[in-house]
Amino acid sequence: MSELRTDTITASDGTSPVTLTKQSAAKAWNNTSSDGTVINDSFNIASLTDIGTGQHQHNVTNSFSNATYVPTFSVDNNQYQQWTSDLTTTSWRTSNYSGSSFSDMGMRTVAHGDLA
């Protein structure tokens, strides 16, 4: 049986990341504080903009190739309505609504698509 151990895998040019073939990996994700205003942990997220109660803009470090990528998210309380909107190549917005008002909640977001 063969065993492969490595710390880094790069493309043949020695610097580029390896291209995934027939696979997909999350291109951006984040986890926020319980009020949704502070990023606890993330990948390819430059910043989080608090637009208003229950509404946030997730700004990516590396742009998507177009605005047809797929961001999804969940919040701490499943009784809320939640949606993504306003996709651009550099950001998307999330909204949490309780049926009578917008509410801040902890969020977990992930986006799949191609980077520019």
C-alpha positions as CSV (number, residue, x, y, z in Angstrom):
1,M,0.0,0.0,0.0
2,S,1.3,3.5,-0.9
3,E,1.3,6.4,1.4
4,L,1.5,10.1,0.5
5,R,2.5,12.7,3.1
6,T,2.7,16.4,2.3
7,D,2.2,19.8,3.8
8,T,1.6,21.7,0.6
9,I,0.3,20.7,-2.9
10,T,0.8,23.2,-5.7
11,A,0.4,23.2,-9.4
12,S,3.2,22.3,-11.7
13,D,4.4,25.9,-11.8
14,G,5.2,25.6,-8.1
15,T,3.1,28.5,-6.9
16,S,-0.5,28.2,-8.1
17,P,-3.1,26.1,-6.1
18,V,-4.0,22.8,-7.6
19,T,-7.1,22.9,-9.8
20,L,-10.0,20.7,-8.6
21,T,-11.4,18.5,-11.3
22,K,-15.0,17.4,-11.2
23,Q,-15.2,18.7,-7.6
24,S,-16.2,21.8,-5.9
25,A,-15.1,23.4,-2.7
26,A,-16.5,26.4,-0.8
27,K,-14.9,29.6,-2.1
28,A,-16.0,31.7,0.9
29,W,-17.5,31.1,4.3
30,N,-17.8,32.8,7.7
31,N,-19.2,32.3,11.2
32,T,-20.3,35.3,13.2
33,S,-20.9,36.3,16.8
34,S,-24.4,35.7,18.3
35,D,-25.6,39.2,17.2
36,G,-24.2,38.7,13.6
37,T,-21.9,41.7,13.8
38,V,-18.4,40.2,14.4
39,I,-16.7,37.5,12.3
40,N,-15.5,34.6,14.5
41,D,-13.8,32.7,11.7
42,S,-13.8,32.9,8.0
43,F,-12.3,32.0,4.6
44,N,-12.1,34.5,1.7
45,I,-14.2,37.1,3.7
46,A,-12.6,40.5,3.9
47,S,-15.2,42.1,6.1
48,L,-18.8,42.1,7.3
49,T,-20.9,45.3,6.9
50,D,-23.8,45.8,9.3
51,I,-26.4,47.4,7.1
52,G,-29.1,47.5,9.7
53,T,-30.8,45.2,12.2
54,G,-30.8,41.7,10.8
55,Q,-29.1,42.8,7.5
56,H,-25.5,42.3,6.7
57,Q,-23.2,42.5,3.7
58,H,-20.5,39.9,3.3
59,N,-17.5,41.2,1.4
60,V,-15.1,38.8,-0.2
61,T,-11.3,39.1,-0.4
62,N,-11.0,37.4,-3.9
63,S,-13.8,38.2,-6.3
64,F,-16.1,35.7,-7.9
65,S,-16.0,35.4,-11.7
66,N,-19.6,36.5,-12.0
67,A,-22.7,37.1,-9.8
68,T,-24.2,33.7,-10.3
69,Y,-22.5,31.9,-7.4
70,V,-24.6,30.4,-4.7
71,P,-24.4,31.9,-1.1
72,T,-26.4,30.1,1.6
73,F,-26.6,30.6,5.3
74,S,-28.3,29.5,8.5
75,V,-29.0,31.4,11.7
76,D,-29.0,30.5,15.4
77,N,-32.9,30.4,15.5
78,N,-34.7,28.4,12.9
79,Q,-38.0,30.3,13.5
80,Y,-36.7,33.2,11.4
81,Q,-37.1,33.8,7.6
82,Q,-33.7,34.2,6.0
83,W,-32.5,35.0,2.5
84,T,-29.6,36.2,0.5
85,S,-29.7,39.1,-2.0
86,D,-27.8,41.7,-3.9
87,L,-25.1,39.4,-5.3
88,T,-22.2,41.1,-6.9
89,T,-18.8,39.6,-7.7
90,T,-17.4,41.1,-4.5
91,S,-20.3,40.7,-2.0
92,W,-23.7,39.4,-1.0
93,R,-26.3,40.4,1.5
94,T,-28.1,38.3,4.1
95,S,-31.4,39.2,5.9
96,N,-33.0,37.7,9.0
97,Y,-36.7,38.4,9.5
98,S,-39.0,37.2,12.3
99,G,-42.3,37.9,10.6
100,S,-42.7,41.2,12.2
101,S,-39.2,42.7,12.3
102,F,-35.6,42.2,11.3
103,S,-33.4,40.5,14.0
104,D,-29.7,40.2,14.5
105,M,-28.6,36.6,14.9
106,G,-25.4,34.6,14.7
107,M,-24.9,33.3,11.2
108,R,-23.0,30.6,9.3
109,T,-22.6,31.4,5.6
110,V,-21.0,29.6,2.7
111,A,-20.6,30.4,-1.0
112,H,-20.0,28.1,-3.9
113,G,-19.0,29.3,-7.4
114,D,-15.9,30.2,-9.5
115,L,-13.4,32.8,-8.5
116,A,-12.2,35.4,-11.0
